[in-house]
Amino acid sequence: MNCRVGEYGRAYQFSDPEFGSSNGIQGCVNAGKIRDWQCAPGISDVSVLFDEGTDPDDVHAGVFKDEWLLSAISMVAAAGAEGEVNEQVINLFVGHRDANGDLTYDTTVGKCSVVQC
């Protein structure tokens, strides 16, 4: 596993050696606007996966001109009831069992796995 000494209160932090390379944004007209890549707690100390459910208002466009993708993500986020995580969304992620045997998506190293279809 690609872990390094953690930041932002984590003992260890997942690190993807390929993420943030020029290949990840190759061909994007706004690639020159990217100064640095940061993990979610480096941007906001309250970043969590699935906090208070999914909502289309949680999806915001950035500089990558990918509104077509974000529109689809917003539609899936809107499918659930307020304050809940829609089953379609939760099934996109790989959960793991915690010490009590409960299925969780929380991670101490900041790595979330997405199901490959």
Buried (B, 14 or more C-beta within 10 A) or exposed (E): EEBEEBEBEBEBBBBEEEEBEEEEBEEBEEEEEBEEEEBBBBEEEEEEBBEEBBBBEEBEEEEBEEEEEBEEBBEBBEEBEEEBBBEEBBEEBEBEEEEEEEEEBEBEBBBBEEEEE
